[in-house]
Amino acid sequence: MQLAGNKGKYANPLQCAVEISRTRGILALYRGLPALVIGTASKGAVRFTVFEWVRWALGEDHDGIAGGWKNGIAGTATGIVEAVLVVTPTEAIKTRLIADQNTEKPRFRGMLHGTATIFKEEGLGGIYRGATAVIARQAANQAVRFTVYGTLKDVAEKKLRDGNQTSAIPWWVHFINGSISNVITTYATNPLDVIKTRMQAHHEKSNLFHVFRSILKEEGGKAFWRGVTPRLGRMIIAGGVIFTVYEETCTILQKIGM
């Protein structure tokens, strides 16, 4: 839906899914999935490793006052690193595969063929198309996400533990906190996601500010939140699952002395 431009081809996510399934088959809905899966797994590993390292380097908080800005700094650094190492190449490939599938005569037969073709024709620049927008989006994403999640986690711990630092926080609290943090992050950073998608999908070279002005002039401000609904549904579940698994894994590792 973010690639639709000003044509207004799809009125809502359901119509989009039905039309694609009808004209191109149900498998077309999963175009770009391998790149997404690989990118998500790699991104998760890089994200929490970098965040914990930077957070540790900034020092522990004894009064909780400085936690917010430290989470913000660590989140920003995390976003930049994951954008360069993982997100830009995987999302560039995924976006190009999806855009190619929407043409009358698709060129790419799959992720590997698409990646090889893009690299052969455009070099490393094709794989890292839209890097500026991706870095900006990921830095903002993780700064907001970890700041909000950290704040919610601190509030939950104070309310539920009530001075007992050994009591465990229920898994569903982590799920709710993760979901809320992703909702806020999604709405706050969707404009950057739209810009990133446009930059990666089109062959013409352009910069972040040029694409921003073009969208604003031709489609209006509402275009920056195009596709936020289907993205939000995915991000709510993803945020809950990722942070729950992360917190429960940390708890298990602490119990076994790691």
VODRENDREN-631657 format. One record per atom (N, C-alpha, C, O): residue in three letters; x, y, z. Coordinates in steps of 0.001 Angstrom, whole numbers, padded with zeros to 6 digits, always signed. Example, Ala and Ser with C-alpha at 12.3 -4.5 7.8 and 13.67 -1.06 7.14 Angstrom:
2
ALA+013190-005690+007800
ALA+012300-004500+007800
ALA+013200-003300+007800
ALA+014236-003319+008465
SER+012850-002250+007080
SER+013670-001060+007140
SER+012900+000030+007870
SER+013409+001138+008039
This chain:
258
MET+000813-001208+000000
MET+000000+000000+000000
MET+000850+001264+000000
MET+000438+002291-000538
GLN+002060+001190+000613
GLN+002950+002342+000637
GLN+003542+002623-000735
GLN+004062+003714-000971
LEU+003471+001659-001639
LEU+004006+001832-002988
LEU+002956+002350-003964
LEU+003259+002585-005134
ALA+001737+002527-003496
ALA+000637+002819-004406
ALA+000707+004202-005022
ALA+000082+004449-006053
GLY+001467+005120-004401
GLY+001576+006469-004925
GLY+000257+007193-004817
GLY-000476+006992-003848
ASN-000064+008026-005778
ASN-001282+008812-005706
ASN-002437+008194-006488
ASN-003438+008868-006729
LYS-002326+006960-006880
LYS-003369+006336-007680
LYS-004536+005835-006835
LYS-005642+005670-007351
GLY-004309+005591-005544
GLY-005368+005110-004687
GLY-005900+003757-005145
GLY-007113+003549-005164
LYS-005036+002859-005504
LYS-005432+001578-006080
LYS-006208+000726-005094
LYS-007177+000069-005475
TYR-005798+000725-003824
TYR-006459-000085-002817
TYR-007060+000803-001734
TYR-006406+001718-001235
ALA-008310+000526-001377
ALA-008998+001339-000376
ALA-008631+000936+001036
ALA-008657+001771+001941
ASN-008282-000344+001249
ASN-007964-000835+002584
ASN-007143-002112+002465
ASN-007023-002662+001370
PRO-006569-002601+003579
PRO-005721-003795+003537
PRO-006443-005034+003021
PRO-005853-005838+002298
LEU-007732-005198+003391
LEU-008477-006377+002955
LEU-008651-006395+001443
LEU-008461-007431+000805
GLN-009013-005247+000866
GLN-009172-005159-000585
GLN-007850-005435-001288
GLN-007805-006096-002326
CYS-006782-004917-000706
CYS-005444-005132-001265
CYS-005115-006620-001310
CYS-004654-007125-002333
ALA-005354-007332-000187
ALA-005050-008758-000107
ALA-005913-009568-001067
ALA-005416-010474-001735
VAL-007209-009245-001138
VAL-008130-009971-002018
VAL-007755-009777-003484
VAL-007746-010733-004259
GLU-007446-008536-003861
GLU-007129-008239-005256
GLU-005828-008905-005693
GLU-005741-009446-006795
ILE-004822-008862-004828
ILE-003546-009502-005160
ILE-003725-011010-005285
ILE-003185-011626-006204
SER-004484-011611-004360
SER-004729-013053-004404
SER-005486-013445-005667
SER-005211-014486-006262
ARG-006436-012614-006074
ARG-007262-012915-007244
ARG-006466-012820-008544
ARG-006605-013662-009430
THR-005642-011797-008645
THR-004937-011547-009903
THR-003596-012270-010011
THR-003165-012617-011111
ARG-002940-012499-008880
ARG-001589-013081-008938
ARG-001435-014364-008121
ARG-000364-014969-008107
GLY-002497-014773-007447
GLY-002420-015992-006660
GLY-002070-015721-005209
GLY-001499-014682-004877
ILE-002420-016671-004343
ILE-002225-016493-002905
ILE-000752-016365-002534
ILE-000413-015685-001565
LEU+000127-017016-003299
LEU+001554-016972-002985
LEU+002148-015579-003165
LEU+003199-015271-002603
ALA+001476-014739-003946
ALA+001974-013379-004151
ALA+001962-012578-002855
ALA+002725-011625-002700
LEU+001084-012973-001918
LEU+001029-012289-000622
LEU+002286-012551+000202
LEU+002593-011813+001138
TYR+003006-013608-000159
TYR+004209-013973+000584
TYR+005480-013605-000172
TYR+006574-014039+000190
ARG+005331-012808-001217
ARG+006503-012351-001963
ARG+007400-011526-001052
ARG+006932-010591-000402
GLY+008670-011862-000999
GLY+009598-011140-000138
GLY+009705-011711+001261
GLY+010453-011186+002086
LEU+008951-012807+001554
LEU+008964-013380+002902
LEU+010335-013908+003325
LEU+010750-013640+004452
PRO+011064-014653+002470
PRO+012384-015139+002897
PRO+013315-014011+003338
PRO+014012-014132+004345
ALA+013321-012922+002583
ALA+014168-011782+002959
ALA+013711-011188+004284
ALA+014532-010764+005098
LEU+012387-011158+004498
LEU+011852-010615+005744
LEU+012234-011483+006932
LEU+012616-010963+007981
VAL+012133-012817+006779
VAL+012466-013738+007869
VAL+013945-013648+008225
VAL+014307-013540+009397
ILE+014794-013693+007205
ILE+016234-013597+007442
ILE+016580-012263+008091
ILE+017372-012196+009031
GLY+015975-011212+007572
GLY+016244-009881+008118
GLY+015778-009733+009546
GLY+016470-009127+010364
THR+014599-010283+009866
THR+014050-010163+011215
THR+014909-010901+012232
THR+015192-010372+013306
ALA+015326-012122+011900
ALA+016165-012903+012810
ALA+017514-012222+013040
ALA+017974-012103+014176
SER+018137-011781+011960
SER+019435-011110+012072
SER+019309-009792+012816
SER+020154-009440+013639
LYS+018236-009070+012511
LYS+018001-007772+013143
LYS+017813-007921+014643
LYS+018337-007123+015420
GLY+017057-008953+015058
GLY+016831-009171+016482
GLY+018119-009461+017232
GLY+018335-008954+018333
ALA+018973-010280+016630
ALA+020244-010619+017269
ALA+021128-009386+017424
ALA+021694-009146+018491
VAL+021242-008605+016348
VAL+022060-007390+016393
VAL+021460-006375+017355
VAL+022181-005750+018133
ARG+020137-006209+017304
ARG+019452-005178+018088
ARG+019720-005313+019587
ARG+020182-004367+020224
PHE+019433-006473+020140
PHE+019549-006612+021586
PHE+020999-006708+022046
PHE+021327-006300+023160
THR+021867-007246+021192
THR+023289-007292+021541
THR+023870-005888+021634
THR+024534-005551+022614
VAL+023621-005075+020621
VAL+024145-003706+020605
VAL+023513-002869+021709
VAL+024208-002116+022391
PHE+022194-002995+021890
PHE+021517-002201+022917
PHE+022078-002496+024300
PHE+022396-001577+025055
GLU+022200-003775+024634
GLU+022693-004140+025967
GLU+024133-003685+026157
GLU+024512-003268+027251
TRP+024943-003761+025095
TRP+026344-003350+025221
TRP+026448-001848+025453
TRP+027176-001406+026343
VAL+025724-001060+024657
VAL+025763+000399+024811
VAL+025177+000802+026151
VAL+025707+001684+026826
ARG+024086+000161+026537
ARG+023450+000476+027828
ARG+024405+000173+028977
ARG+024479+000928+029946
TRP+025128-000925+028866
TRP+026114-001283+029888
TRP+027245-000263+029907
TRP+027705+000132+030978
ALA+027695+000167+028729
ALA+028784+001140+028632
ALA+028401+002486+029243
ALA+029262+003202+029753
LEU+027125+002830+029195
LEU+026659+004098+029764
LEU+026541+004049+031285
LEU+026390+005087+031928
GLY+026608+002866+031855
GLY+026579+002741+033306
GLY+025201+002450+033853
GLY+024187+002755+033226
GLU+025179+001849+035041
GLU+023922+001509+035699
GLU+023326+002729+036387
GLU+024039+003654+036775
ASP+022003+002713+036531
ASP+021292+003778+037238
ASP+020965+003305+038654
ASP+020523+002174+038857
HIS+021186+004183+039622
HIS+020871+003842+041008
HIS+019571+004481+041472
HIS+018934+004003+042411
ASP+019183+005565+040807
ASP+017946+006231+041208
ASP+016875+006171+040130
ASP+015745+006603+040360
GLY+017217+005634+038937
GLY+016243+005490+037866
GLY+015982+006756+037082
GLY+015264+006718+036083
ILE+016552+007896+037510
ILE+016252+009168+036861
ILE+016850+009244+035460
ILE+016221+009763+034537
ALA+018058+008728+035307
ALA+018766+008865+034031
ALA+018433+007757+033036
ALA+018934+007760+031911
GLY+017586+006805+033448
GLY+017310+005656+032595
GLY+016747+006008+031237
GLY+017099+005390+030233
GLY+015866+007008+031202
GLY+015196+007361+029960
GLY+016140+007793+028866
GLY+016096+007250+027762
TRP+017001+008768+029148
TRP+017892+009265+028097
TRP+018954+008243+027731
TRP+019416+008217+026590
LYS+019350+007396+028681
LYS+020318+006353+028356
LYS+019699+005315+027418
LYS+020352+004841+026488
ASN+018450+004970+027668
ASN+017757+004058+026756
ASN+017618+004682+025371
ASN+017725+003990+024359
GLY+017379+005996+025332
GLY+017258+006692+024057
GLY+018556+006681+023271
GLY+018557+006432+022066
ILE+019671+006954+023958
ILE+020983+006943+023300
ILE+021334+005538+022818
ILE+021777+005351+021685
ALA+021131+004551+023697
ALA+021429+003167+023324
ALA+020540+002713+022172
ALA+020990+001992+021281
GLY+019279+003136+022190
GLY+018364+002783+021109
GLY+018772+003400+019787
GLY+018700+002748+018746
THR+019200+004658+019822
THR+019650+005333+018600
THR+020863+004625+018003
THR+020910+004372+016799
ALA+021841+004307+018847
ALA+023031+003592+018381
ALA+022660+002228+017813
ALA+023203+001797+016795
THR+021734+001560+018478
THR+021269+000255+018015
THR+020652+000350+016625
THR+020938-000471+015753
GLY+019806+001354+016426
GLY+019149+001531+015139
GLY+020124+001781+014007
GLY+019956+001258+012906
ILE+021141+002578+014278
ILE+022139+002882+013247
ILE+022908+001626+012848
ILE+023096+001352+011663
VAL+023350+000865+013851
VAL+024138-000343+013575
VAL+023313-001377+012819
VAL+023780-001941+011829
GLU+022081-001632+013282
GLU+021276-002652+012618
GLU+020860-002220+011213
GLU+020673-003058+010332
ALA+020717-000911+011006
ALA+020368-000418+009671
ALA+021489-000688+008681
ALA+021238-001099+007549
VAL+022725-000457+009106
VAL+023878-000636+008223
VAL+024167-002117+007973
VAL+024439-002517+006841
LEU+024107-002920+009025
LEU+024497-004323+008906
LEU+023411-005223+008331
LEU+023707-006161+007591
VAL+022149-004940+008669
VAL+021088-005889+008337
VAL+019915-005277+007574
VAL+019550-005748+006497
VAL+019334-004227+008141
VAL+018019-003771+007670
VAL+018039-003233+006245
VAL+017176-003583+005440
THR+019014-002387+005927
THR+019033-001776+004592
THR+019088-002811+003471
THR+018248-002760+002573
PRO+020042-003752+003481
PRO+020076-004721+002375
PRO+018857-005630+002316
PRO+018329-005880+001232
THR+018397-006134+003470
THR+017264-007062+003442
THR+015971-006368+003026
THR+015178-006937+002276
GLU+015751-005147+003506
GLU+014518-004449+003144
GLU+014569-003915+001716
GLU+013538-003825+001049
ALA+015749-003564+001249
ALA+015875-003133-000145
ALA+015494-004270-001084
ALA+014775-004070-002062
ILE+015984-005460-000775
ILE+015665-006631-001597
ILE+014181-006965-001498
ILE+013526-007213-002510
LYS+013650-006970-000271
LYS+012232-007286-000073
LYS+011338-006303-000824
LYS+010386-006706-001492
THR+011649-005010-000711
THR+010834-003984-001364
THR+010890-004106-002876
THR+009875-003950-003555
ARG+012086-004389-003408
ARG+012225-004530-004861
ARG+011468-005765-005365
ARG+010883-005735-006448
LEU+011478-006847-004583
LEU+010750-008051-004973
LEU+009250-007789-005029
LEU+008567-008231-005953
ILE+008745-007069-004035
ILE+007318-006752-003994
ILE+006941-005827-005144
ILE+005931-006040-005815
ALA+007759-004796-005370
ALA+007484-003861-006459
ALA+007541-004562-007813
ALA+006738-004274-008701
ASP+008493-005482-007968
ASP+008627-006220-009221
ASP+007408-007102-009474
ASP+006964-007248-010613
GLN+006872-007686-008406
GLN+005706-008558-008540
GLN+004472-007784-009005
GLN+003566-008356-009610
ASN+004443-006492-008722
ASN+003296-005662-009095
ASN+003373-005134-010531
ASN+002491-004399-010973
THR+004422-005510-011248
THR+004544-005106-012653
THR+003881-006149-013557
THR+003586-007261-013118
GLU+003648-005785-014817
GLU+003001-006705-015752
GLU+003874-007920-016055
GLU+003369-009032-016214
LYS+005181-007700-016134
LYS+006102-008797-016415
LYS+007208-008825-015360
LYS+008257-008213-015561
PRO+006994-009523-014238
PRO+008004-009599-013175
PRO+009317-010179-013693
PRO+009322-011120-014487
ARG+010423-009609-013235
ARG+011748-010044-013684
ARG+012369-011058-012738
ARG+013099-011948-013176
PHE+012089-010935-011445
PHE+012771-011744-010446
PHE+012005-013034-010155
PHE+010788-013020-009972
ARG+012739-014150-010116
ARG+012124-015455-009862
ARG+012084-015803-008382
ARG+011452-016785-007992
GLY+012743-015019-007567
GLY+012779-015281-006140
GLY+013831-014414-005481
GLY+014435-013558-006127
MET+014054-014640-004170
MET+014969-013791-003423
MET+016400-013884-003949
MET+017048-012862-004172
LEU+016896-015114-004149
LEU+018279-015281-004588
LEU+018490-014709-005987
LEU+019473-014013-006241
HIS+017556-015009-006891
HIS+017677-014490-008252
HIS+017563-012971-008260
HIS+018296-012291-008978
GLY+016642-012441-007459
GLY+016473-010993-007389
GLY+017707-010302-006843
GLY+018141-009276-007366
THR+018273-010876-005776
THR+019474-010296-005171
THR+020639-010306-006154
THR+021342-009307-006306
ALA+020838-011445-006821
ALA+021931-011567-007787
ALA+021758-010590-008949
ALA+022726-009984-009409
THR+020520-010442-009418
THR+020250-009538-010541
THR+020498-008085-010161
THR+021120-007332-010910
ILE+020004-007702-008988
ILE+020189-006324-008520
ILE+021675-006009-008356
ILE+022144-004947-008765
PHE+022410-006947-007750
PHE+023838-006723-007521
PHE+024600-006658-008841
PHE+025507-005839-008993
LYS+024238-007513-009794
LYS+024911-007542-011091
LYS+024675-006252-011869
LYS+025596-005719-012488
GLU+023449-005755-011838
GLU+023087-004581-012633
GLU+023427-003260-011954
GLU+023749-002284-012632
GLU+023359-003218-010627
GLU+023494-001945-009922
GLU+024621-001911-008898
GLU+024944-000857-008351
GLY+025219-003080-008642
GLY+026299-003122-007670
GLY+025796-003010-006238
GLY+024608-003180-005963
LEU+026725-002721-005332
LEU+026376-002626-003916
LEU+025391-001488-003654
LEU+024612-001533-002701
GLY+025436-000465-004514
GLY+024522+000659-004354
GLY+023068+000252-004481
GLY+022198+000843-003841
GLY+022793-000764-005309
GLY+021427-001240-005454
GLY+020930-001934-004207
GLY+019755-001839-003852
ILE+021847-002643-003535
ILE+021489-003343-002301
ILE+021291-002353-001156
ILE+020481-002580-000257
TYR+022038-001256-001201
TYR+021957-000256-000127
TYR+021185+000991-000555
TYR+021399+002074-000011
ARG+020296+000835-001522
ARG+019459+001971-001932
ARG+018566+002400-000758
ARG+017992+001569-000055
GLY+018470+003705-000572
GLY+017626+004233+000502
GLY+018252+004128+001877
GLY+017551+004211+002885
ALA+019579+003944+001934
ALA+020249+003742+003218
ALA+020034+004910+004176
ALA+019860+004702+005377
THR+020043+006131+003657
THR+019856+007304+004520
THR+018515+007253+005235
THR+018433+007490+006440
ALA+017464+006940+004481
ALA+016128+006863+005068
ALA+016018+005704+006050
ALA+015360+005821+007083
VAL+016661+004586+005729
VAL+016609+003425+006619
VAL+017316+003722+007936
VAL+016802+003405+009009
ILE+018497+004331+007850
ILE+019243+004676+009065
ILE+018442+005643+009926
ILE+018358+005478+011143
ALA+017850+006659+009283
ALA+017037+007629+010029
ALA+015845+006946+010683
ALA+015523+007212+011841
ARG+015189+006060+009928
ARG+014017+005371+010476
ARG+014388+004446+011623
ARG+013733+004454+012665
GLN+015440+003644+011438
GLN+015828+002688+012475
GLN+016327+003382+013735
GLN+016038+002940+014847
ALA+017079+004474+013564
ALA+017553+005227+014730
ALA+016371+005778+015516
ALA+016336+005684+016743
ALA+015396+006358+014800
ALA+014199+006882+015464
ALA+013376+005754+016069
ALA+012880+005873+017189
ASN+013233+004661+015327
ASN+012478+003503+015812
ASN+012981+003020+017162
ASN+012223+002919+018127
GLN+014271+002724+017211
GLN+014822+002125+018423
GLN+014943+003118+019571
GLN+014833+002736+020736
ALA+015167+004383+019253
ALA+015197+005401+020309
ALA+013838+005483+020994
ALA+013752+005484+022222
VAL+012778+005553+020191
VAL+011419+005621+020748
VAL+011048+004310+021423
VAL+010547+004311+022547
ARG+011290+003187+020743
ARG+010871+001878+021245
ARG+011501+001552+022601
ARG+010793+001181+023537
PHE+012818+001687+022711
PHE+013478+001315+023958
PHE+013211+002320+025076
PHE+013175+001946+026249
THR+013024+003587+024723
THR+012691+004581+025745
THR+011312+004306+026326
THR+011137+004302+027544
VAL+010336+004078+025456
VAL+008968+003795+025916
VAL+008921+002480+026678
VAL+008330+002407+027755
TYR+009544+001437+026124
TYR+009517+000135+026787
TYR+010202+000193+028147
TYR+009696-000355+029126
GLY+011354+000858+028206
GLY+012070+000973+029472
GLY+011261+001701+030526
GLY+011272+001320+031696
THR+010555+002755+030114
THR+009717+003509+031047
THR+008565+002652+031562
THR+008291+002627+032761
LEU+007892+001948+030649
LEU+006784+001072+031041
LEU+007265-000061+031945
LEU+006574-000449+032887
LYS+008447-000586+031650
LYS+009004-001668+032457
LYS+009310-001188+033871
LYS+009034-001895+034840
ASP+009881+000011+033994
ASP+010183+000565+035319
ASP+008913+000763+036135
ASP+008875+000445+037324
VAL+007872+001292+035493
VAL+006596+001509+036183
VAL+006003+000180+036638
VAL+005522+000062+037765
ALA+006038-000819+035760
ALA+005484-002132+036087
ALA+006231-002782+037243
ALA+005618-003376+038129
GLU+007554-002670+037232
GLU+008350-003268+038302
GLU+008065-002619+039647
GLU+007985-003308+040664
LYS+007910-001305+039660
LYS+007619-000601+040914
LYS+006241-000968+041451
LYS+006055-001112+042660
LYS+005281-001117+040548
LYS+003914-001429+040966
LYS+003756-002882+041396
LYS+003111-003165+042406
LEU+004338-003797+040639
LEU+004114-005217+040878
LEU+005036-005814+041930
LEU+004630-006694+042689
ARG+006271-005340+041977
ARG+007213-005902+042940
ARG+007050-005314+044331
ARG+007269-005999+045331
ASP+006667-004053+044396
ASP+006388-003387+045671
ASP+007518-003604+046680
ASP+007283-003962+047834
GLY+008747-003378+046216
GLY+009910-003495+047095
GLY+010550-004865+047108
GLY+011676-005005+047586
ASN+009875-005877+046601
ASN+010426-007229+046562
ASN+011118-007458+045222
ASN+010468-007805+044235
GLN+012426-007266+045188
GLN+013176-007340+043935
GLN+013330-008760+043401
GLN+013758-008948+042262
THR+012985-009760+044210
THR+013143-011146+043770
THR+011888-011691+043085
THR+011934-012741+042444
SER+010782-010985+043222
SER+009541-011466+042612
SER+009598-011285+041095
SER+010100-010280+040593
ALA+009079-012268+040387
ALA+009134-012250+038922
ALA+007979-011437+038341
ALA+006872-011428+038881
ILE+008255-010762+037243
ILE+007224-010029+036524
ILE+006534-011006+035566
ILE+007216-011687+034799
PRO+005201-011090+035592
PRO+004489-012019+034701
PRO+004803-011750+033232
PRO+005039-010607+032841
TRP+004807-012798+032431
TRP+005142-012671+031011
TRP+004186-011743+030275
TRP+004583-011032+029352
TRP+002913-011754+030694
TRP+001932-010948+029975
TRP+002173-009450+030145
TRP+001752-008650+029309
VAL+002856-009071+031235
VAL+003206-007659+031428
VAL+004230-007240+030379
VAL+004124-006162+029795
HIS+005226-008101+030143
HIS+006217-007814+029103
HIS+005541-007733+027735
HIS+005900-006894+026909
PHE+004557-008612+027501
PHE+003855-008619+026217
PHE+003107-007305+026001
PHE+003172-006714+024923
ILE+002399-006856+027032
ILE+001648-005602+026928
ILE+002591-004421+026736
ILE+002350-003560+025890
ASN+003668-004381+027525
ASN+004638-003288+027401
ASN+005260-003244+026006
ASN+005415-002174+025417
GLY+005612-004418+025488
GLY+006198-004481+024152
GLY+005227-004042+023075
GLY+005609-003359+022125
SER+003969-004436+023225
SER+002947-004054+022248
SER+002706-002551+022256
SER+002623-001925+021199
ILE+002593-001970+023454
ILE+002363-000528+023565
ILE+003530+000257+022975
ILE+003330+001235+022255
SER+004740-000176+023281
SER+005918+000532+022761
SER+005957+000480+021238
SER+006379+001442+020596
ASN+005522-000629+020660
ASN+005515-000739+019202
ASN+004406+000083+018558
ASN+004578+000589+017449
VAL+003268+000223+019241
VAL+002188+001067+018721
VAL+002662+002509+018615
VAL+002494+003151+017578
ILE+003252+003011+019689
ILE+003747+004390+019709
ILE+004843+004580+018667
ILE+004864+005582+017952
THR+005749+003616+018585
THR+006851+003696+017620
THR+006339+003695+016184
THR+006835+004445+015344
THR+005356+002859+015904
THR+004816+002749+014546
THR+004212+004058+014072
THR+004501+004508+012963
TYR+003379+004673+014897
TYR+002763+005941+014507
TYR+003794+007065+014411
TYR+003689+007938+013549
ALA+004784+007043+015294
ALA+005772+008123+015317
ALA+006715+008082+014123
ALA+007187+009123+013667
THR+006990+006893+013620
THR+008023+006758+012585
THR+007499+006291+011230
THR+008294+006076+010316
ASN+006196+006130+011075
ASN+005661+005666+009789
ASN+006029+006575+008613
ASN+006279+006064+007521
PRO+006073+007911+008789
PRO+006496+008757+007664
PRO+007863+008367+007107
PRO+008062+008359+005893
LEU+008803+008046+007993
LEU+010126+007625+007539
LEU+010055+006280+006829
LEU+010824+006022+005903
ASP+009136+005426+007260
ASP+008978+004129+006617
ASP+008435+004285+005200
ASP+008866+003583+004285
VAL+007488+005207+005019
VAL+006938+005476+003688
VAL+008023+006017+002759
VAL+008151+005573+001618
ILE+008799+006972+003253
ILE+009880+007552+002452
ILE+010901+006485+002080
ILE+011355+006420+000937
LYS+011257+005653+003049
LYS+012220+004577+002808
LYS+011728+003631+001729
LYS+012489+003239+000844
THR+010457+003263+001801
THR+009888+002336+000826
THR+009912+002916-000582
THR+010245+002218-001540
ARG+009560+004183-000706
ARG+009567+004826-002027
ARG+010985+004891-002596
ARG+011193+004642-003783
MET+011956+005224-001748
MET+013333+005342-002218
MET+013883+004007-002695
MET+014623+003957-003678
GLN+013527+002919-002005
GLN+014063+001612-002359
GLN+013350+000982-003547
GLN+013920+000146-004247
ALA+012096+001385-003772
ALA+011303+000736-004820
ALA+011594+001279-006212
ALA+011456+000554-007197
HIS+011993+002544-006308
HIS+012161+003177-007611
HIS+013630+003221-008025
HIS+014533+003305-007193
HIS+013833+003160-009325
HIS+015194+003128-009871
HIS+015878+004492-009815
HIS+017102+004573-009716
GLU+015084+005564-009878
GLU+015681+006887-009918
GLU+016410+007202-008611
GLU+015923+006910-007519
LYS+017588+007805-008754
LYS+018331+008202-007571
LYS+017682+009438-006947
LYS+017367+010396-007653
SER+017487+009420-005658
SER+016872+010547-004962
SER+017302+010511-003509
SER+017741+009479-003002
ASN+017170+011652-002845
ASN+017529+011695-001438
ASN+016278+011814-000581
ASN+015172+012010-001085
LEU+016479+011693+000716
LEU+015363+011660+001657
LEU+014497+012905+001562
LEU+013271+012805+001534
PHE+015119+014071+001511
PHE+014361+015322+001512
PHE+013619+015534+000192
PHE+012527+016101+000179
HIS+014209+015082-000915
HIS+013533+015191-002208
HIS+012263+014343-002216
HIS+011211+014798-002667
VAL+012362+013116-001719
VAL+011195+012232-001673
VAL+010140+012791-000727
VAL+008945+012726-001014
PHE+010584+013343+000405
PHE+009646+013946+001363
PHE+008845+015071+000706
PHE+007620+015116+000816
ARG+009539+015967+000029
ARG+008861+017095-000623
ARG+007933+016615-001736
ARG+006836+017145-001915
SER+008381+015610-002478
SER+007579+015088-003579
SER+006270+014482-003079
SER+005206+014738-003643
ILE+006351+013681-002023
ILE+005146+013060-001460
ILE+004203+014122-000907
ILE+002996+014077-001140
LEU+004765+015072-000176
LEU+003949+016122+000432
LEU+003234+016954-000628
LEU+002066+017307-000463
LYS+003934+017263-001712
LYS+003370+018104-002775
LYS+002319+017368-003596
LYS+001263+017923-003901
GLU+002607+016126-003951
GLU+001738+015390-004867
GLU+000604+014635-004176
GLU-000456+014429-004766
GLU+000826+014222-002924
GLU-000162+013360-002272
GLU-000708+013900-000955
GLU-001715+013407-000447
GLY-000047+014904-000410
GLY-000517+015472+000843
GLY+000051+014769+002063
GLY+000662+013705+001955
GLY-000159+015378+003229
GLY+000411+014849+004457
GLY-000102+013476+004852
GLY+000614+012709+005496
LYS-001344+013153+004471
LYS-001913+011854+004845
LYS-001136+010687+004250
LYS-001168+009577+004782
ALA-000444+010938+003152
ALA+000298+009865+002488
ALA+001405+009304+003370
ALA+001816+008158+003194
PHE+001890+010102+004317
PHE+002975+009637+005185
PHE+002504+008577+006175
PHE+003318+007890+006791
TRP+001194+008448+006323
TRP+000667+007404+007208
TRP-000051+006328+006410
TRP-000828+005549+006961
ARG+000217+006288+005098
ARG-000346+005223+004273
ARG+000282+003892+004673
ARG+001498+003796+004838
GLY-000543+002879+004826
GLY-000052+001556+005188
GLY+000174+001370+006667
GLY+000673+000323+007080
VAL-000182+002367+007495
VAL+000080+002257+008926
VAL-000798+001193+009576
VAL-000373+000555+010540
THR-002022+000987+009066
THR-002930+000012+009679
THR-002423-001419+009562
THR-002329-002103+010581
PRO-002088-001910+008349
PRO-001547-003268+008277
PRO-000212-003402+008991
PRO+000079-004451+009567
ARG+000589-002372+008960
ARG+001877-002412+009659
ARG+001658-002453+011164
ARG+002385-003137+011884
LEU+000648-001714+011642
LEU+000374-001653+013072
LEU-000050-003011+013609
LEU+000389-003426+014681
GLY-000917-003712+012853
GLY-001363-005024+013296
GLY-000205-005982+013489
GLY-000164-006740+014458
ARG+000739-005942+012556
ARG+001918-006815+012662
ARG+002825-006399+013804
ARG+003373-007245+014511
MET+002984-005092+013984
MET+003914-004595+014990
MET+003416-004816+016414
MET+004225-004998+017324
ILE+002098-004803+016626
ILE+001552-005054+017964
ILE+001939-006450+018433
ILE+002443-006628+019542
ILE+001697-007442+017572
ILE+002034-008821+017914
ILE+003544-008996+018024
ILE+004039-009623+018961
ALA+004270-008437+017059
ALA+005730-008583+017045
ALA+006358-007987+018297
ALA+007238-008598+018904
GLY+005908-006798+018686
GLY+006465-006159+019877
GLY+006234-006975+021125
GLY+007131-007129+021953
GLY+005014-007505+021261
GLY+004706-008323+022425
GLY+005533-009587+022477
GLY+006077-009941+023523
VAL+005630-010272+021340
VAL+006361-011539+021289
VAL+007855-011329+021510
VAL+008471-012031+022312
ILE+008436-010366+020800
ILE+009886-010151+020871
ILE+010336-009783+022280
ILE+011291-010364+022797
PHE+009660-008825+022904
PHE+010085-008407+024235
PHE+009783-009466+025295
PHE+010521-009582+026274
THR+008712-010237+025113
THR+008421-011322+026051
THR+009497-012393+025983
THR+010013-012834+027009
VAL+009832-012807+024768
VAL+010883-013817+024589
VAL+012211-013304+025126
VAL+012947-014043+025779
TYR+012519-012041+024852
TYR+013771-011448+025321
TYR+013844-011456+026847
TYR+014847-011889+027415
GLU+012790-010980+027517
GLU+012792-010900+028980
GLU+012824-012287+029620
GLU+013541-012504+030597
GLU+012056-013217+029077
GLU+012032-014568+029636
GLU+013372-015274+029423
GLU+013822-016034+030280
THR+014007-015020+028275
THR+015326-015598+028013
THR+016361-015046+028986
THR+017196-015788+029502
CYS+016300-013731+029236
CYS+017215-013113+030201
CYS+017024-013705+031591
CYS+017997-013937+032308
THR+015776-013950+031974
THR+015478-014535+033283
THR+016072-015932+033406
THR+016656-016278+034433
ILE+015921-016731+032355
ILE+016466-018091+032361
ILE+017990-018067+032443
ILE+018584-018838+033197
LEU+018621-017188+031674
LEU+020081-017094+031681
LEU+020609-016644+033037
LEU+021661-017107+033479
GLN+019884-015743+033700
GLN+020285-015291+035033
GLN+020194-016421+036052
GLN+021034-016530+036946
LYS+019175-017256+035912
LYS+018989-018364+036850
LYS+020101-019399+036743
LYS+020475-020025+037735
ILE+020631-019576+035525
ILE+021695-020568+035349
ILE+023079-019935+035455
ILE+024095-020584+035201
GLY+023102-018652+035836
GLY+024369-017984+036105
GLY+025089-017438+034905
GLY+026306-017261+034958
MET+024394-017164+033826
MET+025035-016612+032631
MET+024753-015122+032532
MET+025206-014468+031592
